[in-house]
């Protein structure tokens, strides 16, 4: 979920085409994992 700007992670309607709440929430969970990896590297 990391964007082309290293410190910015994105999800939900701004990056996916499904435009539903469940996808936005799932993106949040995915982004958390990515942010953790990024902070621990
Ligand atoms: C009328 C309507 C009905 C819907 N019904 C359903 C439904 O029944 N089931 C379903 O699953 N989905 C439904 N959806 C879709 C669902 O609401 C979205 O997919 C979901 O809210 C996306 O979440 P998000 O966090 O990506 O974006 P959003 O919920 O839009 O959150 C984005 C947030 O960013 C804020 N923001 C914007 N620009 C800036 C800025 N420059 N700086 C700071 N903050 C900013 C906004 O104020 C907002 O709080 C509906 C959508 C609409 C419009």
PDB file of the backbone (N, CA, C, O) and the ligand in Angstrom, with CONECT records:
HET    LIG  A 101      53
ATOM      1  N   UNK A   1       0.823  -1.206   0.000  1.00  0.00           N
ATOM      2  CA  UNK A   1       0.000   0.000   0.000  1.00  0.00           C
ATOM      3  C   UNK A   1       0.866   1.269   0.000  1.00  0.00           C
ATOM      4  O   UNK A   1       0.350   2.382   0.105  1.00  0.00           O
ATOM      5  N   UNK A   2       2.188   1.086  -0.119  1.00  0.00           N
ATOM      6  CA  UNK A   2       3.090   2.243  -0.122  1.00  0.00           C
ATOM      7  C   UNK A   2       2.941   2.994  -1.455  1.00  0.00           C
ATOM      8  O   UNK A   2       2.867   2.382  -2.520  1.00  0.00           O
ATOM      9  N   UNK A   3       2.900   4.292  -1.376  1.00  0.00           N
ATOM     10  CA  UNK A   3       2.764   5.084  -2.603  1.00  0.00           C
ATOM     11  C   UNK A   3       4.141   5.373  -3.182  1.00  0.00           C
ATOM     12  O   UNK A   3       5.155   4.915  -2.656  1.00  0.00           O
ATOM     13  N   UNK A   4       4.168   6.130  -4.259  1.00  0.00           N
ATOM     14  CA  UNK A   4       5.460   6.496  -4.857  1.00  0.00           C
ATOM     15  C   UNK A   4       6.230   7.465  -3.958  1.00  0.00           C
ATOM     16  O   UNK A   4       7.431   7.672  -4.135  1.00  0.00           O
ATOM     17  N   UNK A   5       5.522   8.054  -2.994  1.00  0.00           N
ATOM     18  CA  UNK A   5       6.189   8.859  -1.966  1.00  0.00           C
ATOM     19  C   UNK A   5       6.421   7.929  -0.778  1.00  0.00           C
ATOM     20  O   UNK A   5       5.477   7.479  -0.130  1.00  0.00           O
ATOM     21  N   UNK A   6       7.696   7.650  -0.507  1.00  0.00           N
ATOM     22  CA  UNK A   6       8.086   6.588   0.430  1.00  0.00           C
ATOM     23  C   UNK A   6       7.281   6.543   1.730  1.00  0.00           C
ATOM     24  O   UNK A   6       6.883   5.467   2.176  1.00  0.00           O
ATOM     25  N   UNK A   7       7.046   7.689   2.330  1.00  0.00           N
ATOM     26  CA  UNK A   7       6.406   7.719   3.653  1.00  0.00           C
ATOM     27  C   UNK A   7       4.882   7.755   3.591  1.00  0.00           C
ATOM     28  O   UNK A   7       4.218   7.834   4.625  1.00  0.00           O
ATOM     29  N   UNK A   8       4.332   7.698   2.393  1.00  0.00           N
ATOM     30  CA  UNK A   8       2.873   7.787   2.276  1.00  0.00           C
ATOM     31  C   UNK A   8       2.279   6.450   1.813  1.00  0.00           C
ATOM     32  O   UNK A   8       2.637   5.910   0.766  1.00  0.00           O
ATOM     33  N   UNK A   9       1.355   5.941   2.641  1.00  0.00           N
ATOM     34  CA  UNK A   9       0.651   4.704   2.316  1.00  0.00           C
ATOM     35  C   UNK A   9      -0.802   5.079   2.025  1.00  0.00           C
ATOM     36  O   UNK A   9      -1.363   5.973   2.659  1.00  0.00           O
ATOM     37  N   UNK A  10      -1.397   4.387   1.065  1.00  0.00           N
ATOM     38  CA  UNK A  10      -2.748   4.783   0.669  1.00  0.00           C
ATOM     39  C   UNK A  10      -3.655   3.571   0.483  1.00  0.00           C
ATOM     40  O   UNK A  10      -3.194   2.462   0.211  1.00  0.00           O
ATOM     41  N   UNK A  11      -4.948   3.811   0.635  1.00  0.00           N
ATOM     42  CA  UNK A  11      -5.922   2.750   0.421  1.00  0.00           C
ATOM     43  C   UNK A  11      -7.302   3.347   0.272  1.00  0.00           C
ATOM     44  O   UNK A  11      -7.477   4.565   0.323  1.00  0.00           O
ATOM     45  N   UNK A  12      -8.277   2.481   0.086  1.00  0.00           N
ATOM     46  CA  UNK A  12      -9.654   2.947  -0.028  1.00  0.00           C
ATOM     47  C   UNK A  12      -9.950   3.537  -1.402  1.00  0.00           C
ATOM     48  O   UNK A  12      -9.262   3.255  -2.383  1.00  0.00           O
ATOM     49  N   UNK A  13     -10.979   4.354  -1.445  1.00  0.00           N
ATOM     50  CA  UNK A  13     -11.464   4.898  -2.720  1.00  0.00           C
ATOM     51  C   UNK A  13     -10.391   5.632  -3.519  1.00  0.00           C
ATOM     52  O   UNK A  13     -10.458   5.704  -4.746  1.00  0.00           O
ATOM     53  N   UNK A  14      -9.389   6.183  -2.803  1.00  0.00           N
ATOM     54  CA  UNK A  14      -8.371   6.960  -3.521  1.00  0.00           C
ATOM     55  C   UNK A  14      -7.483   6.066  -4.388  1.00  0.00           C
ATOM     56  O   UNK A  14      -6.857   6.554  -5.329  1.00  0.00           O
ATOM     57  N   UNK A  15      -7.418   4.750  -4.085  1.00  0.00           N
ATOM     58  CA  UNK A  15      -6.531   3.889  -4.880  1.00  0.00           C
ATOM     59  C   UNK A  15      -7.193   2.657  -5.494  1.00  0.00           C
ATOM     60  O   UNK A  15      -6.603   2.030  -6.374  1.00  0.00           O
ATOM     61  N   UNK A  16      -8.390   2.294  -5.060  1.00  0.00           N
ATOM     62  CA  UNK A  16      -8.994   1.121  -5.697  1.00  0.00           C
ATOM     63  C   UNK A  16     -10.300   1.472  -6.390  1.00  0.00           C
ATOM     64  O   UNK A  16     -10.912   2.507  -6.125  1.00  0.00           O
ATOM     65  N   UNK A  17     -10.707   0.584  -7.282  1.00  0.00           N
ATOM     66  CA  UNK A  17     -11.876   0.908  -8.104  1.00  0.00           C
ATOM     67  C   UNK A  17     -13.158   0.262  -7.564  1.00  0.00           C
ATOM     68  O   UNK A  17     -14.234   0.461  -8.128  1.00  0.00           O
ATOM     69  N   UNK A  18     -13.047  -0.516  -6.465  1.00  0.00           N
ATOM     70  CA  UNK A  18     -14.232  -1.205  -5.963  1.00  0.00           C
ATOM     71  C   UNK A  18     -15.204  -0.243  -5.275  1.00  0.00           C
ATOM     72  O   UNK A  18     -16.416  -0.459  -5.273  1.00  0.00           O
ATOM     73  N   UNK A  19     -14.642   0.830  -4.685  1.00  0.00           N
ATOM     74  CA  UNK A  19     -15.459   1.882  -4.051  1.00  0.00           C
ATOM     75  C   UNK A  19     -16.477   1.330  -3.065  1.00  0.00           C
ATOM     76  O   UNK A  19     -17.644   1.722  -3.078  1.00  0.00           O
ATOM     77  N   UNK A  20     -16.021   0.408  -2.203  1.00  0.00           N
ATOM     78  CA  UNK A  20     -16.906  -0.042  -1.131  1.00  0.00           C
ATOM     79  C   UNK A  20     -16.173  -0.013   0.213  1.00  0.00           C
ATOM     80  O   UNK A  20     -14.943   0.005   0.275  1.00  0.00           O
ATOM     81  N   UNK A  21     -16.972  -0.010   1.286  1.00  0.00           N
ATOM     82  CA  UNK A  21     -16.410   0.157   2.625  1.00  0.00           C
ATOM     83  C   UNK A  21     -15.501  -1.012   3.008  1.00  0.00           C
ATOM     84  O   UNK A  21     -14.449  -0.803   3.612  1.00  0.00           O
ATOM     85  N   UNK A  22     -15.896  -2.238   2.663  1.00  0.00           N
ATOM     86  CA  UNK A  22     -15.123  -3.402   3.089  1.00  0.00           C
ATOM     87  C   UNK A  22     -13.724  -3.393   2.456  1.00  0.00           C
ATOM     88  O   UNK A  22     -12.754  -3.795   3.098  1.00  0.00           O
ATOM     89  N   UNK A  23     -13.620  -2.940   1.210  1.00  0.00           N
ATOM     90  CA  UNK A  23     -12.302  -2.856   0.558  1.00  0.00           C
ATOM     91  C   UNK A  23     -11.442  -1.792   1.240  1.00  0.00           C
ATOM     92  O   UNK A  23     -10.238  -1.973   1.421  1.00  0.00           O
ATOM     93  N   UNK A  24     -12.076  -0.685   1.613  1.00  0.00           N
ATOM     94  CA  UNK A  24     -11.335   0.394   2.274  1.00  0.00           C
ATOM     95  C   UNK A  24     -10.790  -0.093   3.626  1.00  0.00           C
ATOM     96  O   UNK A  24      -9.658   0.217   3.998  1.00  0.00           O
ATOM     97  N   UNK A  25     -11.609  -0.855   4.345  1.00  0.00           N
ATOM     98  CA  UNK A  25     -11.178  -1.380   5.649  1.00  0.00           C
ATOM     99  C   UNK A  25     -10.048  -2.399   5.451  1.00  0.00           C
ATOM    100  O   UNK A  25      -9.056  -2.384   6.179  1.00  0.00           O
ATOM    101  N   UNK A  26     -10.210  -3.281   4.459  1.00  0.00           N
ATOM    102  CA  UNK A  26      -9.166  -4.279   4.168  1.00  0.00           C
ATOM    103  C   UNK A  26      -7.859  -3.586   3.791  1.00  0.00           C
ATOM    104  O   UNK A  26      -6.780  -4.025   4.189  1.00  0.00           O
ATOM    105  N   UNK A  27      -7.960  -2.508   3.027  1.00  0.00           N
ATOM    106  CA  UNK A  27      -6.755  -1.743   2.648  1.00  0.00           C
ATOM    107  C   UNK A  27      -6.058  -1.203   3.894  1.00  0.00           C
ATOM    108  O   UNK A  27      -4.830  -1.161   3.961  1.00  0.00           O
ATOM    109  N   UNK A  28      -6.853  -0.791   4.878  1.00  0.00           N
ATOM    110  CA  UNK A  28      -6.268  -0.297   6.128  1.00  0.00           C
ATOM    111  C   UNK A  28      -5.436  -1.367   6.811  1.00  0.00           C
ATOM    112  O   UNK A  28      -4.334  -1.094   7.289  1.00  0.00           O
ATOM    113  N   UNK A  29      -5.965  -2.592   6.857  1.00  0.00           N
ATOM    114  CA  UNK A  29      -5.222  -3.702   7.472  1.00  0.00           C
ATOM    115  C   UNK A  29      -3.934  -3.977   6.696  1.00  0.00           C
ATOM    116  O   UNK A  29      -2.874  -4.179   7.288  1.00  0.00           O
ATOM    117  N   UNK A  30      -4.036  -3.982   5.361  1.00  0.00           N
ATOM    118  CA  UNK A  30      -2.838  -4.224   4.526  1.00  0.00           C
ATOM    119  C   UNK A  30      -1.817  -3.112   4.749  1.00  0.00           C
ATOM    120  O   UNK A  30      -0.618  -3.371   4.859  1.00  0.00           O
ATOM    121  N   UNK A  31      -2.298  -1.880   4.814  1.00  0.00           N
ATOM    122  CA  UNK A  31      -1.395  -0.739   4.985  1.00  0.00           C
ATOM    123  C   UNK A  31      -0.662  -0.816   6.320  1.00  0.00           C
ATOM    124  O   UNK A  31       0.518  -0.473   6.401  1.00  0.00           O
ATOM    125  N   UNK A  32      -1.359  -1.266   7.371  1.00  0.00           N
ATOM    126  CA  UNK A  32      -0.715  -1.396   8.688  1.00  0.00           C
ATOM    127  C   UNK A  32       0.486  -2.325   8.595  1.00  0.00           C
ATOM    128  O   UNK A  32       1.556  -2.028   9.126  1.00  0.00           O
ATOM    129  N   UNK A  33       0.298  -3.457   7.911  1.00  0.00           N
ATOM    130  CA  UNK A  33       1.399  -4.415   7.767  1.00  0.00           C
ATOM    131  C   UNK A  33       2.569  -3.775   7.013  1.00  0.00           C
ATOM    132  O   UNK A  33       3.730  -3.952   7.383  1.00  0.00           O
ATOM    133  N   UNK A  34       2.249  -3.035   5.961  1.00  0.00           N
ATOM    134  CA  UNK A  34       3.281  -2.366   5.175  1.00  0.00           C
ATOM    135  C   UNK A  34       4.006  -1.289   5.981  1.00  0.00           C
ATOM    136  O   UNK A  34       5.224  -1.135   5.882  1.00  0.00           O
ATOM    137  N   UNK A  35       3.248  -0.558   6.770  1.00  0.00           N
ATOM    138  CA  UNK A  35       3.845   0.512   7.586  1.00  0.00           C
ATOM    139  C   UNK A  35       4.768  -0.091   8.641  1.00  0.00           C
ATOM    140  O   UNK A  35       5.849   0.436   8.904  1.00  0.00           O
ATOM    141  N   UNK A  36       4.328  -1.213   9.252  1.00  0.00           N
ATOM    142  CA  UNK A  36       5.178  -1.896  10.241  1.00  0.00           C
ATOM    143  C   UNK A  36       6.499  -2.334   9.614  1.00  0.00           C
ATOM    144  O   UNK A  36       7.575  -2.125  10.174  1.00  0.00           O
ATOM    145  N   UNK A  37       6.384  -2.954   8.427  1.00  0.00           N
ATOM    146  CA  UNK A  37       7.592  -3.417   7.718  1.00  0.00           C
ATOM    147  C   UNK A  37       8.523  -2.236   7.436  1.00  0.00           C
ATOM    148  O   UNK A  37       9.737  -2.316   7.626  1.00  0.00           O
ATOM    149  N   UNK A  38       7.912  -1.132   6.975  1.00  0.00           N
ATOM    150  CA  UNK A  38       8.675   0.056   6.627  1.00  0.00           C
ATOM    151  C   UNK A  38       9.392   0.618   7.854  1.00  0.00           C
ATOM    152  O   UNK A  38      10.558   1.004   7.774  1.00  0.00           O
ATOM    153  N   UNK A  39       8.682   0.663   9.003  1.00  0.00           N
ATOM    154  CA  UNK A  39       9.280   1.243  10.211  1.00  0.00           C
ATOM    155  C   UNK A  39      10.369   0.344  10.803  1.00  0.00           C
ATOM    156  O   UNK A  39      11.297   0.833  11.447  1.00  0.00           O
ATOM    157  N   UNK A  40      10.256  -0.965  10.584  1.00  0.00           N
ATOM    158  CA  UNK A  40      11.212  -1.906  11.187  1.00  0.00           C
ATOM    159  C   UNK A  40      12.414  -2.187  10.294  1.00  0.00           C
ATOM    160  O   UNK A  40      13.337  -2.889  10.708  1.00  0.00           O
ATOM    161  N   UNK A  41      12.416  -1.650   9.074  1.00  0.00           N
ATOM    162  CA  UNK A  41      13.542  -1.982   8.171  1.00  0.00           C
ATOM    163  C   UNK A  41      14.799  -1.196   8.538  1.00  0.00           C
ATOM    164  O   UNK A  41      15.834  -1.348   7.889  1.00  0.00           O
TER     165      UNK A  41
HETATM  166  C1  LIG A 101     -24.004   7.697  -1.042  1.00  0.00           C
HETATM  167  C2  LIG A 101     -23.020   6.588  -0.809  1.00  0.00           C
HETATM  168  C3  LIG A 101     -23.469   5.376  -0.347  1.00  0.00           C
HETATM  169  C4  LIG A 101     -22.565   4.324  -0.128  1.00  0.00           C
HETATM  170  N1  LIG A 101     -23.035   3.115   0.324  1.00  0.00           N
HETATM  171  C5  LIG A 101     -22.180   2.120   0.544  1.00  0.00           C
HETATM  172  C6  LIG A 101     -22.662   0.863   1.041  1.00  0.00           C
HETATM  173  O1  LIG A 101     -23.852   0.636   1.265  1.00  0.00           O
HETATM  174  N2  LIG A 101     -21.741  -0.118   1.240  1.00  0.00           N
HETATM  175  C7  LIG A 101     -20.403   0.065   1.006  1.00  0.00           C
HETATM  176  O2  LIG A 101     -19.609  -0.856   1.245  1.00  0.00           O
HETATM  177  N3  LIG A 101     -19.937   1.244   0.545  1.00  0.00           N
HETATM  178  C8  LIG A 101     -20.788   2.269   0.310  1.00  0.00           C
HETATM  179  N4  LIG A 101     -20.313   3.470  -0.168  1.00  0.00           N
HETATM  180  C9  LIG A 101     -18.876   3.606  -0.430  1.00  0.00           C
HETATM  181  C10 LIG A 101     -18.103   3.864   0.843  1.00  0.00           C
HETATM  182  O3  LIG A 101     -18.667   4.957   1.544  1.00  0.00           O
HETATM  183  C11 LIG A 101     -16.641   4.187   0.484  1.00  0.00           C
HETATM  184  O4  LIG A 101     -16.130   3.152  -0.353  1.00  0.00           O
HETATM  185  C12 LIG A 101     -15.771   4.299   1.713  1.00  0.00           C
HETATM  186  O5  LIG A 101     -16.274   5.273   2.596  1.00  0.00           O
HETATM  187  C13 LIG A 101     -14.342   4.655   1.292  1.00  0.00           C
HETATM  188  O6  LIG A 101     -13.597   4.935   2.444  1.00  0.00           O
HETATM  189  P1  LIG A 101     -12.298   5.822   2.297  1.00  0.00           P
HETATM  190  O7  LIG A 101     -11.709   5.849   3.667  1.00  0.00           O
HETATM  191  O8  LIG A 101     -11.465   5.349   1.153  1.00  0.00           O
HETATM  192  O9  LIG A 101     -12.810   7.282   1.861  1.00  0.00           O
HETATM  193  P2  LIG A 101     -13.760   8.280   2.654  1.00  0.00           P
HETATM  194  O10 LIG A 101     -14.709   7.563   3.547  1.00  0.00           O
HETATM  195  O11 LIG A 101     -14.314   9.174   1.576  1.00  0.00           O
HETATM  196  O12 LIG A 101     -12.770   9.063   3.569  1.00  0.00           O
HETATM  197  C14 LIG A 101     -11.867  10.033   3.053  1.00  0.00           C
HETATM  198  C15 LIG A 101     -11.654  11.066   4.143  1.00  0.00           C
HETATM  199  O13 LIG A 101     -10.592  11.939   3.737  1.00  0.00           O
HETATM  200  C16 LIG A 101     -10.988  13.257   4.044  1.00  0.00           C
HETATM  201  N5  LIG A 101     -10.201  14.151   3.174  1.00  0.00           N
HETATM  202  C17 LIG A 101     -10.387  14.387   1.852  1.00  0.00           C
HETATM  203  N6  LIG A 101      -9.465  15.250   1.400  1.00  0.00           N
HETATM  204  C18 LIG A 101      -8.685  15.571   2.448  1.00  0.00           C
HETATM  205  C19 LIG A 101      -7.547  16.416   2.619  1.00  0.00           C
HETATM  206  N7  LIG A 101      -7.016  17.117   1.609  1.00  0.00           N
HETATM  207  N8  LIG A 101      -7.000  16.496   3.840  1.00  0.00           N
HETATM  208  C20 LIG A 101      -7.493  15.780   4.888  1.00  0.00           C
HETATM  209  N9  LIG A 101      -8.578  14.956   4.779  1.00  0.00           N
HETATM  210  C21 LIG A 101      -9.140  14.857   3.586  1.00  0.00           C
HETATM  211  C22 LIG A 101     -12.477  13.313   3.817  1.00  0.00           C
HETATM  212  O14 LIG A 101     -13.059  14.378   4.518  1.00  0.00           O
HETATM  213  C23 LIG A 101     -12.886  11.956   4.388  1.00  0.00           C
HETATM  214  O15 LIG A 101     -13.147  12.010   5.775  1.00  0.00           O
HETATM  215  C24 LIG A 101     -21.193   4.530  -0.391  1.00  0.00           C
HETATM  216  C25 LIG A 101     -20.749   5.759  -0.850  1.00  0.00           C
HETATM  217  C26 LIG A 101     -21.642   6.793  -1.054  1.00  0.00           C
HETATM  218  C27 LIG A 101     -21.138   8.129  -1.556  1.00  0.00           C
CONECT  166  167
CONECT  167  166  168  217
CONECT  168  167  169
CONECT  169  168  170  215
CONECT  170  169  171
CONECT  171  170  172  178
CONECT  172  171  173  174
CONECT  173  172
CONECT  174  172  175
CONECT  175  174  176  177
CONECT  176  175
CONECT  177  175  178
CONECT  178  171  177  179
CONECT  179  178  180  215
CONECT  180  179  181
CONECT  181  180  182  183
CONECT  182  181
CONECT  183  181  184  185
CONECT  184  183
CONECT  185  183  186  187
CONECT  186  185
CONECT  187  185  188
CONECT  188  187  189
CONECT  189  188  190  191  192
CONECT  190  189
CONECT  191  189
CONECT  192  189  193
CONECT  193  192  194  195  196
CONECT  194  193
CONECT  195  193
CONECT  196  193  197
CONECT  197  196  198
CONECT  198  197  199  213
CONECT  199  198  200
CONECT  200  199  201  211
CONECT  201  200  202  210
CONECT  202  201  203
CONECT  203  202  204
CONECT  204  203  205  210
CONECT  205  204  206  207
CONECT  206  205
CONECT  207  205  208
CONECT  208  207  209
CONECT  209  208  210
CONECT  210  201  204  209
CONECT  211  200  212  213
CONECT  212  211
CONECT  213  198  211  214
CONECT  214  213
CONECT  215  169  179  216
CONECT  216  215  217
CONECT  217  167  216  218
CONECT  218  217
END
